[in-house]
Amino acid sequence: MRIIICFFLVLVLGLCSGIWKTSLYTKEVYSRIKTLEKELSVISKETKGLDKYTDEDPNRLEELYPEIFCDIKEICTYYRADCEIKIPGGKDLVNIQDFFKESKYKGVRYIDILAQVNLKSQPDTYIISVLYNALKTRPVEILRLNLEKDALSLSLRLYGN
């Protein structure tokens, strides 16, 4: 009789330990499912945010570069500031396609340009905010902005296809 009772006690203890391990494993799986749900909700929000751009026409660098060039020149002309826009390392701007580089994004190219604006005759630096507002709606990244005595130097990266 003692042997049978010991056998049942060992069996019950083994069964309890198995149930306990199973419940721990279930809690771990449940917590992983919760974290995955949170990650998926974040990804779906980002996807919904990017969906509004799928209907837009992609910007062509051949068209974007002259537009940015003209916008900067017009703003500088309006404020009577001397401006020089160039492609670093480029001497002959007849074929700017040679300076297009592939970005880390598939199908997207970029070009770096340098704009130098002379602020010597400017009473204030309002032209900087006007330039920024003109560029912020475009696929342009401001890499470097250097404001020295009388000169503003902007390094820009234009993205397109």
Phi, psi and omega in degrees: 000319178297322181295319181293319179294316177299319180298315179293323177295316178296320179295317179294317177297318177297319179294318178297317179294323177295318178295320180296315178296321179295319179293322176297316180296321179295319178296319179295316179297318180297318179293323177294321178297319179298315179295323177294323177297319178296316179297320179293324178293322177296316180295319180293324176295318178296320180296317178296324178293326180277341181298332181292342180270351183290334181277347182281148176285139179291147179279132176267132181296329179297331179265327184290320182300311178296326178296313179296318178303310182293321180298314180295317179297318180296317180296316180294324178293319179299320180269007179055048178245138177287141184219141175228125180240129181211164175263123180302128180086357181259127179256318182249115184266025179292317181238092182282348180295339178293339183264358177288137180236151177282134178268181181285349178267138184295126177081005182246131177245166179215163175218139178263135176229157180236124178244126178241123182243129178274119182257016186299319184268008183269128178286334178219178182253033178297333180300331180294316179291327177293316177298317180297315180294329178288330184267340189288340178270358182255164177282066184235135176248129177274109183281319184208138176232118182237118180247108178255196184318288186239019184221142174248127179241120181245127171255119185242149174237119181261132180250143177186194178234000000 
